[in-house]
Amino acid sequence: MTRFYIFIIRIVLGAAFAVLLSRFFFPNANPVYIAGMGIFLVGAAYLAEYFRNKKST
């Protein structure tokens, strides 16, 4: 898979989990906060990948 496909998959999964978590814990959350949570989740995925690859080399 190319990096672009991985990015798209992470965006879709980040958005889905952000909506799911926000609806479960904060039913009346503002959509801006949900989008922020999605951005945070995608960023956390890239941060975890960075540390995982840094540790293996």
Predicted model as a PDB file, atoms N, CA, C, CB and O in Angstrom, pLDDT in the B-factor column:
MODEL        1                                                                  
ATOM      1  N   MET A   1       0.837  -1.182   0.000  1.00 81.00           N  
ATOM      2  CA  MET A   1       0.000   0.000   0.000  1.00 81.00           C  
ATOM      3  C   MET A   1       0.881   1.244   0.000  1.00 81.00           C  
ATOM      4  CB  MET A   1      -0.951  -0.001   1.213  1.00 81.00           C  
ATOM      5  O   MET A   1       1.945   1.279   0.618  1.00 81.00           O  
ATOM      6  N   THR A   2       0.418   2.237  -0.692  1.00 91.00           N  
ATOM      7  CA  THR A   2       1.173   3.486  -0.707  1.00 91.00           C  
ATOM      8  C   THR A   2       0.853   4.305   0.531  1.00 91.00           C  
ATOM      9  CB  THR A   2       0.867   4.294  -1.979  1.00 91.00           C  
ATOM     10  O   THR A   2      -0.117   4.040   1.242  1.00 91.00           O  
ATOM     11  N   ARG A   3       1.683   5.298   0.770  1.00 91.00           N  
ATOM     12  CA  ARG A   3       1.463   6.154   1.953  1.00 91.00           C  
ATOM     13  C   ARG A   3       0.158   6.931   1.856  1.00 91.00           C  
ATOM     14  CB  ARG A   3       2.628   7.132   2.127  1.00 91.00           C  
ATOM     15  O   ARG A   3      -0.474   7.227   2.870  1.00 91.00           O  
ATOM     16  N   PHE A   4      -0.242   7.260   0.627  1.00 94.00           N  
ATOM     17  CA  PHE A   4      -1.493   8.005   0.454  1.00 94.00           C  
ATOM     18  C   PHE A   4      -2.687   7.159   0.884  1.00 94.00           C  
ATOM     19  CB  PHE A   4      -1.660   8.450  -1.011  1.00 94.00           C  
ATOM     20  O   PHE A   4      -3.588   7.666   1.552  1.00 94.00           O  
ATOM     21  N   TYR A   5      -2.710   5.875   0.512  1.00 95.00           N  
ATOM     22  CA  TYR A   5      -3.810   5.002   0.912  1.00 95.00           C  
ATOM     23  C   TYR A   5      -3.852   4.827   2.434  1.00 95.00           C  
ATOM     24  CB  TYR A   5      -3.678   3.634   0.227  1.00 95.00           C  
ATOM     25  O   TYR A   5      -4.927   4.807   3.034  1.00 95.00           O  
ATOM     26  N   ILE A   6      -2.692   4.702   3.040  1.00 93.00           N  
ATOM     27  CA  ILE A   6      -2.634   4.580   4.497  1.00 93.00           C  
ATOM     28  C   ILE A   6      -3.169   5.850   5.150  1.00 93.00           C  
ATOM     29  CB  ILE A   6      -1.186   4.301   4.967  1.00 93.00           C  
ATOM     30  O   ILE A   6      -3.883   5.785   6.151  1.00 93.00           O  
ATOM     31  N   PHE A   7      -2.823   7.009   4.582  1.00 94.00           N  
ATOM     32  CA  PHE A   7      -3.328   8.275   5.100  1.00 94.00           C  
ATOM     33  C   PHE A   7      -4.857   8.335   5.002  1.00 94.00           C  
ATOM     34  CB  PHE A   7      -2.697   9.454   4.338  1.00 94.00           C  
ATOM     35  O   PHE A   7      -5.525   8.739   5.954  1.00 94.00           O  
ATOM     36  N   ILE A   8      -5.405   7.937   3.865  1.00 96.00           N  
ATOM     37  CA  ILE A   8      -6.868   7.949   3.679  1.00 96.00           C  
ATOM     38  C   ILE A   8      -7.543   6.995   4.661  1.00 96.00           C  
ATOM     39  CB  ILE A   8      -7.237   7.561   2.223  1.00 96.00           C  
ATOM     40  O   ILE A   8      -8.575   7.334   5.240  1.00 96.00           O  
ATOM     41  N   ILE A   9      -6.976   5.813   4.855  1.00 95.00           N  
ATOM     42  CA  ILE A   9      -7.551   4.852   5.796  1.00 95.00           C  
ATOM     43  C   ILE A   9      -7.527   5.415   7.215  1.00 95.00           C  
ATOM     44  CB  ILE A   9      -6.788   3.513   5.739  1.00 95.00           C  
ATOM     45  O   ILE A   9      -8.490   5.264   7.966  1.00 95.00           O  
ATOM     46  N   ARG A  10      -6.419   6.065   7.577  1.00 94.00           N  
ATOM     47  CA  ARG A  10      -6.332   6.652   8.918  1.00 94.00           C  
ATOM     48  C   ARG A  10      -7.320   7.802   9.090  1.00 94.00           C  
ATOM     49  CB  ARG A  10      -4.909   7.144   9.191  1.00 94.00           C  
ATOM     50  O   ARG A  10      -7.900   7.964  10.164  1.00 94.00           O  
ATOM     51  N   ILE A  11      -7.513   8.593   8.052  1.00 96.00           N  
ATOM     52  CA  ILE A  11      -8.494   9.685   8.129  1.00 96.00           C  
ATOM     53  C   ILE A  11      -9.898   9.121   8.339  1.00 96.00           C  
ATOM     54  CB  ILE A  11      -8.452  10.552   6.843  1.00 96.00           C  
ATOM     55  O   ILE A  11     -10.641   9.604   9.193  1.00 96.00           O  
ATOM     56  N   VAL A  12     -10.259   8.112   7.569  1.00 96.00           N  
ATOM     57  CA  VAL A  12     -11.604   7.523   7.672  1.00 96.00           C  
ATOM     58  C   VAL A  12     -11.805   6.887   9.043  1.00 96.00           C  
ATOM     59  CB  VAL A  12     -11.828   6.471   6.560  1.00 96.00           C  
ATOM     60  O   VAL A  12     -12.833   7.102   9.686  1.00 96.00           O  
ATOM     61  N   LEU A  13     -10.822   6.101   9.490  1.00 95.00           N  
ATOM     62  CA  LEU A  13     -10.958   5.461  10.802  1.00 95.00           C  
ATOM     63  C   LEU A  13     -10.927   6.483  11.935  1.00 95.00           C  
ATOM     64  CB  LEU A  13      -9.847   4.431  11.005  1.00 95.00           C  
ATOM     65  O   LEU A  13     -11.650   6.333  12.920  1.00 95.00           O  
ATOM     66  N   GLY A  14     -10.102   7.517  11.809  1.00 95.00           N  
ATOM     67  CA  GLY A  14     -10.061   8.564  12.820  1.00 95.00           C  
ATOM     68  C   GLY A  14     -11.389   9.291  12.933  1.00 95.00           C  
ATOM     69  O   GLY A  14     -11.856   9.582  14.034  1.00 95.00           O  
ATOM     70  N   ALA A  15     -11.995   9.582  11.788  1.00 95.00           N  
ATOM     71  CA  ALA A  15     -13.300  10.250  11.800  1.00 95.00           C  
ATOM     72  C   ALA A  15     -14.376   9.346  12.391  1.00 95.00           C  
ATOM     73  CB  ALA A  15     -13.696  10.678  10.381  1.00 95.00           C  
ATOM     74  O   ALA A  15     -15.207   9.792  13.181  1.00 95.00           O  
ATOM     75  N   ALA A  16     -14.354   8.082  12.005  1.00 96.00           N  
ATOM     76  CA  ALA A  16     -15.362   7.150  12.515  1.00 96.00           C  
ATOM     77  C   ALA A  16     -15.244   6.975  14.031  1.00 96.00           C  
ATOM     78  CB  ALA A  16     -15.227   5.789  11.817  1.00 96.00           C  
ATOM     79  O   ALA A  16     -16.247   7.014  14.745  1.00 96.00           O  
ATOM     80  N   PHE A  17     -14.027   6.784  14.514  1.00 96.00           N  
ATOM     81  CA  PHE A  17     -13.852   6.620  15.962  1.00 96.00           C  
ATOM     82  C   PHE A  17     -14.137   7.913  16.715  1.00 96.00           C  
ATOM     83  CB  PHE A  17     -12.436   6.144  16.273  1.00 96.00           C  
ATOM     84  O   PHE A  17     -14.637   7.874  17.839  1.00 96.00           O  
ATOM     85  N   ALA A  18     -13.827   9.052  16.116  1.00 95.00           N  
ATOM     86  CA  ALA A  18     -14.129  10.324  16.781  1.00 95.00           C  
ATOM     87  C   ALA A  18     -15.637  10.504  16.935  1.00 95.00           C  
ATOM     88  CB  ALA A  18     -13.530  11.506  15.989  1.00 95.00           C  
ATOM     89  O   ALA A  18     -16.105  10.921  17.995  1.00 95.00           O  
ATOM     90  N   VAL A  19     -16.383  10.200  15.910  1.00 95.00           N  
ATOM     91  CA  VAL A  19     -17.845  10.315  15.991  1.00 95.00           C  
ATOM     92  C   VAL A  19     -18.391   9.312  16.995  1.00 95.00           C  
ATOM     93  CB  VAL A  19     -18.496  10.093  14.603  1.00 95.00           C  
ATOM     94  O   VAL A  19     -19.247   9.652  17.812  1.00 95.00           O  
ATOM     95  N   LEU A  20     -17.901   8.081  16.940  1.00 95.00           N  
ATOM     96  CA  LEU A  20     -18.383   7.050  17.849  1.00 95.00           C  
ATOM     97  C   LEU A  20     -18.093   7.411  19.308  1.00 95.00           C  
ATOM     98  CB  LEU A  20     -17.748   5.707  17.504  1.00 95.00           C  
ATOM     99  O   LEU A  20     -18.979   7.329  20.158  1.00 95.00           O  
ATOM    100  N   LEU A  21     -16.860   7.807  19.591  1.00 93.00           N  
ATOM    101  CA  LEU A  21     -16.499   8.153  20.971  1.00 93.00           C  
ATOM    102  C   LEU A  21     -17.239   9.394  21.461  1.00 93.00           C  
ATOM    103  CB  LEU A  21     -14.995   8.376  21.079  1.00 93.00           C  
ATOM    104  O   LEU A  21     -17.687   9.446  22.606  1.00 93.00           O  
ATOM    105  N   SER A  22     -17.364  10.384  20.596  1.00 94.00           N  
ATOM    106  CA  SER A  22     -18.040  11.602  21.034  1.00 94.00           C  
ATOM    107  C   SER A  22     -19.527  11.367  21.265  1.00 94.00           C  
ATOM    108  CB  SER A  22     -17.844  12.708  20.010  1.00 94.00           C  
ATOM    109  O   SER A  22     -20.104  11.930  22.196  1.00 94.00           O  
ATOM    110  N   ARG A  23     -20.146  10.553  20.439  1.00 93.00           N  
ATOM    111  CA  ARG A  23     -21.574  10.274  20.644  1.00 93.00           C  
ATOM    112  C   ARG A  23     -21.794   9.409  21.881  1.00 93.00           C  
ATOM    113  CB  ARG A  23     -22.168   9.579  19.408  1.00 93.00           C  
ATOM    114  O   ARG A  23     -22.833   9.510  22.533  1.00 93.00           O  
ATOM    115  N   PHE A  24     -20.826   8.567  22.202  1.00 94.00           N  
ATOM    116  CA  PHE A  24     -20.963   7.709  23.364  1.00 94.00           C  
ATOM    117  C   PHE A  24     -20.743   8.478  24.663  1.00 94.00           C  
ATOM    118  CB  PHE A  24     -19.990   6.553  23.272  1.00 94.00           C  
ATOM    119  O   PHE A  24     -21.514   8.323  25.610  1.00 94.00           O  
ATOM    120  N   PHE A  25     -19.689   9.312  24.718  1.00 93.00           N  
ATOM    121  CA  PHE A  25     -19.347  10.010  25.949  1.00 93.00           C  
ATOM    122  C   PHE A  25     -19.924  11.426  26.035  1.00 93.00           C  
ATOM    123  CB  PHE A  25     -17.861  10.072  26.084  1.00 93.00           C  
ATOM    124  O   PHE A  25     -20.264  11.888  27.125  1.00 93.00           O  
ATOM    125  N   PHE A  26     -20.036  12.119  24.896  1.00 90.00           N  
ATOM    126  CA  PHE A  26     -20.527  13.499  24.867  1.00 90.00           C  
ATOM    127  C   PHE A  26     -21.602  13.631  23.794  1.00 90.00           C  
ATOM    128  CB  PHE A  26     -19.364  14.501  24.603  1.00 90.00           C  
ATOM    129  O   PHE A  26     -21.305  14.078  22.686  1.00 90.00           O  
ATOM    130  N   PRO A  27     -22.829  13.257  24.089  1.00 90.00           N  
ATOM    131  CA  PRO A  27     -23.882  13.253  23.053  1.00 90.00           C  
ATOM    132  C   PRO A  27     -24.172  14.629  22.450  1.00 90.00           C  
ATOM    133  CB  PRO A  27     -25.155  12.702  23.636  1.00 90.00           C  
ATOM    134  O   PRO A  27     -24.603  14.705  21.299  1.00 90.00           O  
ATOM    135  N   ASN A  28     -23.955  15.691  23.174  1.00 92.00           N  
ATOM    136  CA  ASN A  28     -24.265  17.028  22.668  1.00 92.00           C  
ATOM    137  C   ASN A  28     -23.018  17.799  22.245  1.00 92.00           C  
ATOM    138  CB  ASN A  28     -25.013  17.815  23.719  1.00 92.00           C  
ATOM    139  O   ASN A  28     -23.003  19.029  22.300  1.00 92.00           O  
ATOM    140  N   ALA A  29     -21.986  17.095  21.828  1.00 89.00           N  
ATOM    141  CA  ALA A  29     -20.716  17.736  21.480  1.00 89.00           C  
ATOM    142  C   ALA A  29     -20.857  18.536  20.189  1.00 89.00           C  
ATOM    143  CB  ALA A  29     -19.600  16.685  21.335  1.00 89.00           C  
ATOM    144  O   ALA A  29     -21.603  18.169  19.282  1.00 89.00           O  
ATOM    145  N   ASN A  30     -20.126  19.626  20.137  1.00 93.00           N  
ATOM    146  CA  ASN A  30     -20.068  20.482  18.960  1.00 93.00           C  
ATOM    147  C   ASN A  30     -19.290  19.755  17.855  1.00 93.00           C  
ATOM    148  CB  ASN A  30     -19.406  21.858  19.301  1.00 93.00           C  
ATOM    149  O   ASN A  30     -18.284  19.110  18.149  1.00 93.00           O  
ATOM    150  N   PRO A  31     -19.727  19.843  16.595  1.00 93.00           N  
ATOM    151  CA  PRO A  31     -18.994  19.174  15.508  1.00 93.00           C  
ATOM    152  C   PRO A  31     -17.539  19.620  15.371  1.00 93.00           C  
ATOM    153  CB  PRO A  31     -19.700  19.417  14.206  1.00 93.00           C  
ATOM    154  O   PRO A  31     -16.707  18.858  14.879  1.00 93.00           O  
ATOM    155  N   VAL A  32     -17.221  20.838  15.798  1.00 95.00           N  
ATOM    156  CA  VAL A  32     -15.834  21.299  15.747  1.00 95.00           C  
ATOM    157  C   VAL A  32     -14.974  20.470  16.703  1.00 95.00           C  
ATOM    158  CB  VAL A  32     -15.743  22.807  16.102  1.00 95.00           C  
ATOM    159  O   VAL A  32     -13.836  20.136  16.372  1.00 95.00           O  
ATOM    160  N   TYR A  33     -15.492  20.139  17.865  1.00 95.00           N  
ATOM    161  CA  TYR A  33     -14.765  19.319  18.816  1.00 95.00           C  
ATOM    162  C   TYR A  33     -14.591  17.893  18.297  1.00 95.00           C  
ATOM    163  CB  TYR A  33     -15.484  19.308  20.158  1.00 95.00           C  
ATOM    164  O   TYR A  33     -13.558  17.266  18.529  1.00 95.00           O  
ATOM    165  N   ILE A  34     -15.592  17.389  17.602  1.00 94.00           N  
ATOM    166  CA  ILE A  34     -15.497  16.052  17.020  1.00 94.00           C  
ATOM    167  C   ILE A  34     -14.415  16.027  15.941  1.00 94.00           C  
ATOM    168  CB  ILE A  34     -16.860  15.613  16.432  1.00 94.00           C  
ATOM    169  O   ILE A  34     -13.640  15.074  15.859  1.00 94.00           O  
ATOM    170  N   ALA A  35     -14.361  17.067  15.118  1.00 95.00           N  
ATOM    171  CA  ALA A  35     -13.324  17.153  14.086  1.00 95.00           C  
ATOM    172  C   ALA A  35     -11.944  17.259  14.734  1.00 95.00           C  
ATOM    173  CB  ALA A  35     -13.578  18.366  13.153  1.00 95.00           C  
ATOM    174  O   ALA A  35     -10.984  16.655  14.256  1.00 95.00           O  
ATOM    175  N   GLY A  36     -11.844  18.019  15.811  1.00 95.00           N  
ATOM    176  CA  GLY A  36     -10.581  18.121  16.529  1.00 95.00           C  
ATOM    177  C   GLY A  36     -10.141  16.789  17.104  1.00 95.00           C  
ATOM    178  O   GLY A  36      -8.955  16.458  17.082  1.00 95.00           O  
ATOM    179  N   MET A  37     -11.086  16.029  17.614  1.00 95.00           N  
ATOM    180  CA  MET A  37     -10.763  14.713  18.140  1.00 95.00           C  
ATOM    181  C   MET A  37     -10.283  13.794  17.021  1.00 95.00           C  
ATOM    182  CB  MET A  37     -11.979  14.103  18.848  1.00 95.00           C  
ATOM    183  O   MET A  37      -9.362  13.003  17.223  1.00 95.00           O  
ATOM    184  N   GLY A  38     -10.894  13.891  15.851  1.00 95.00           N  
ATOM    185  CA  GLY A  38     -10.457  13.092  14.707  1.00 95.00           C  
ATOM    186  C   GLY A  38      -9.043  13.449  14.287  1.00 95.00           C  
ATOM    187  O   GLY A  38      -8.238  12.564  13.994  1.00 95.00           O  
ATOM    188  N   ILE A  39      -8.735  14.732  14.256  1.00 96.00           N  
ATOM    189  CA  ILE A  39      -7.382  15.181  13.911  1.00 96.00           C  
ATOM    190  C   ILE A  39      -6.386  14.683  14.956  1.00 96.00           C  
ATOM    191  CB  ILE A  39      -7.325  16.729  13.804  1.00 96.00           C  
ATOM    192  O   ILE A  39      -5.284  14.250  14.620  1.00 96.00           O  
ATOM    193  N   PHE A  40      -6.783  14.749  16.215  1.00 96.00           N  
ATOM    194  CA  PHE A  40      -5.914  14.246  17.289  1.00 96.00           C  
ATOM    195  C   PHE A  40      -5.651  12.752  17.136  1.00 96.00           C  
ATOM    196  CB  PHE A  40      -6.543  14.524  18.660  1.00 96.00           C  
ATOM    197  O   PHE A  40      -4.518  12.305  17.316  1.00 96.00           O  
ATOM    198  N   LEU A  41      -6.680  11.977  16.806  1.00 95.00           N  
ATOM    199  CA  LEU A  41      -6.506  10.531  16.660  1.00 95.00           C  
ATOM    200  C   LEU A  41      -5.574  10.191  15.504  1.00 95.00           C  
ATOM    201  CB  LEU A  41      -7.855   9.856  16.451  1.00 95.00           C  
ATOM    202  O   LEU A  41      -4.738   9.295  15.625  1.00 95.00           O  
ATOM    203  N   VAL A  42      -5.710  10.894  14.389  1.00 96.00           N  
ATOM    204  CA  VAL A  42      -4.828  10.647  13.247  1.00 96.00           C  
ATOM    205  C   VAL A  42      -3.396  11.065  13.601  1.00 96.00           C  
ATOM    206  CB  VAL A  42      -5.329  11.415  11.985  1.00 96.00           C  
ATOM    207  O   VAL A  42      -2.443  10.362  13.266  1.00 96.00           O  
ATOM    208  N   GLY A  43      -3.250  12.186  14.264  1.00 96.00           N  
ATOM    209  CA  GLY A  43      -1.924  12.615  14.685  1.00 96.00           C  
ATOM    210  C   GLY A  43      -1.293  11.641  15.660  1.00 96.00           C  
ATOM    211  O   GLY A  43      -0.090  11.388  15.591  1.00 96.00           O  
ATOM    212  N   ALA A  44      -2.085  11.092  16.565  1.00 95.00           N  
ATOM    213  CA  ALA A  44      -1.570  10.106  17.517  1.00 95.00           C  
ATOM    214  C   ALA A  44      -1.131   8.832  16.802  1.00 95.00           C  
ATOM    215  CB  ALA A  44      -2.633   9.776  18.574  1.00 95.00           C  
ATOM    216  O   ALA A  44      -0.165   8.191  17.217  1.00 95.00           O  
ATOM    217  N   ALA A  45      -1.828   8.460  15.734  1.00 94.00           N  
ATOM    218  CA  ALA A  45      -1.424   7.280  14.963  1.00 94.00           C  
ATOM    219  C   ALA A  45      -0.076   7.505  14.305  1.00 94.00           C  
ATOM    220  CB  ALA A  45      -2.478   6.939  13.899  1.00 94.00           C  
ATOM    221  O   ALA A  45       0.769   6.610  14.303  1.00 94.00           O  
ATOM    222  N   TYR A  46       0.138   8.695  13.743  1.00 94.00           N  
ATOM    223  CA  TYR A  46       1.426   8.993  13.121  1.00 94.00           C  
ATOM    224  C   TYR A  46       2.532   9.124  14.163  1.00 94.00           C  
ATOM    225  CB  TYR A  46       1.331  10.274  12.299  1.00 94.00           C  
ATOM    226  O   TYR A  46       3.671   8.735  13.901  1.00 94.00           O  
ATOM    227  N   LEU A  47       2.224   9.654  15.316  1.00 94.00           N  
ATOM    228  CA  LEU A  47       3.208   9.762  16.384  1.00 94.00           C  
ATOM    229  C   LEU A  47       3.622   8.378  16.892  1.00 94.00           C  
ATOM    230  CB  LEU A  47       2.650  10.604  17.536  1.00 94.00           C  
ATOM    231  O   LEU A  47       4.801   8.129  17.144  1.00 94.00           O  
ATOM    232  N   ALA A  48       2.649   7.489  17.039  1.00 93.00           N  
ATOM    233  CA  ALA A  48       2.962   6.126  17.473  1.00 93.00           C  
ATOM    234  C   ALA A  48       3.800   5.398  16.424  1.00 93.00           C  
ATOM    235  CB  ALA A  48       1.670   5.341  17.754  1.00 93.00           C  
ATOM    236  O   ALA A  48       4.714   4.649  16.769  1.00 93.00           O  
ATOM    237  N   GLU A  49       3.493   5.616  15.153  1.00 91.00           N  
ATOM    238  CA  GLU A  49       4.288   4.997  14.098  1.00 91.00           C  
ATOM    239  C   GLU A  49       5.717   5.542  14.100  1.00 91.00           C  
ATOM    240  CB  GLU A  49       3.633   5.230  12.731  1.00 91.00           C  
ATOM    241  O   GLU A  49       6.667   4.792  13.875  1.00 91.00           O  
ATOM    242  N   TYR A  50       5.870   6.817  14.348  1.00 92.00           N  
ATOM    243  CA  TYR A  50       7.204   7.423  14.402  1.00 92.00           C  
ATOM    244  C   TYR A  50       8.038   6.795  15.519  1.00 92.00           C  
ATOM    245  CB  TYR A  50       7.096   8.949  14.611  1.00 92.00           C  
ATOM    246  O   TYR A  50       9.193   6.430  15.299  1.00 92.00           O  
ATOM    247  N   PHE A  51       7.465   6.669  16.704  1.00 91.00           N  
ATOM    248  CA  PHE A  51       8.211   6.094  17.822  1.00 91.00           C  
ATOM    249  C   PHE A  51       8.471   4.595  17.619  1.00 91.00           C  
ATOM    250  CB  PHE A  51       7.449   6.320  19.132  1.00 91.00           C  
ATOM    251  O   PHE A  51       9.515   4.089  18.031  1.00 91.00           O  
ATOM    252  N   ARG A  52       7.542   3.894  16.996  1.00 89.00           N  
ATOM    253  CA  ARG A  52       7.746   2.478  16.740  1.00 89.00           C  
ATOM    254  C   ARG A  52       8.880   2.279  15.741  1.00 89.00           C  
ATOM    255  CB  ARG A  52       6.454   1.831  16.223  1.00 89.00           C  
ATOM    256  O   ARG A  52       9.708   1.389  15.933  1.00 89.00           O  
ATOM    257  N   ASN A  53       8.941   3.083  14.679  1.00 88.00           N  
ATOM    258  CA  ASN A  53      10.000   2.949  13.690  1.00 88.00           C  
ATOM    259  C   ASN A  53      11.332   3.440  14.226  1.00 88.00           C  
ATOM    260  CB  ASN A  53       9.640   3.706  12.431  1.00 88.00           C  
ATOM    261  O   ASN A  53      12.376   2.897  13.866  1.00 88.00           O  
ATOM    262  N   LYS A  54      11.319   4.451  15.075  1.00 82.00           N  
ATOM    263  CA  LYS A  54      12.541   4.974  15.659  1.00 82.00           C  
ATOM    264  C   LYS A  54      13.184   3.946  16.585  1.00 82.00           C  
ATOM    265  CB  LYS A  54      12.256   6.268  16.418  1.00 82.00           C  
ATOM    266  O   LYS A  54      14.408   3.825  16.639  1.00 82.00           O  
ATOM    267  N   LYS A  55      12.362   3.220  17.302  1.00 71.00           N  
ATOM    268  CA  LYS A  55      12.853   2.233  18.255  1.00 71.00           C  
ATOM    269  C   LYS A  55      13.453   1.027  17.525  1.00 71.00           C  
ATOM    270  CB  LYS A  55      11.718   1.781  19.191  1.00 71.00           C  
ATOM    271  O   LYS A  55      14.407   0.430  18.023  1.00 71.00           O  
ATOM    272  N   SER A  56      12.922   0.659  16.365  1.00 64.00           N  
ATOM    273  CA  SER A  56      13.379  -0.541  15.664  1.00 64.00           C  
ATOM    274  C   SER A  56      14.667  -0.331  14.904  1.00 64.00           C  
ATOM    275  CB  SER A  56      12.327  -1.012  14.720  1.00 64.00           C  
ATOM    276  O   SER A  56      15.325  -1.311  14.556  1.00 64.00           O  
ATOM    277  N   THR A  57      15.063   0.911  14.629  1.00 58.00           N  
ATOM    278  CA  THR A  57      16.297   1.147  13.876  1.00 58.00           C  
ATOM    279  C   THR A  57      17.473   1.427  14.768  1.00 58.00           C  
ATOM    280  CB  THR A  57      16.117   2.287  12.927  1.00 58.00           C  
ATOM    281  O   THR A  57      18.581   1.645  14.278  1.00 58.00           O  
TER     282      THR A  57                                                      
ENDMDL                                                                          
END                                                                             
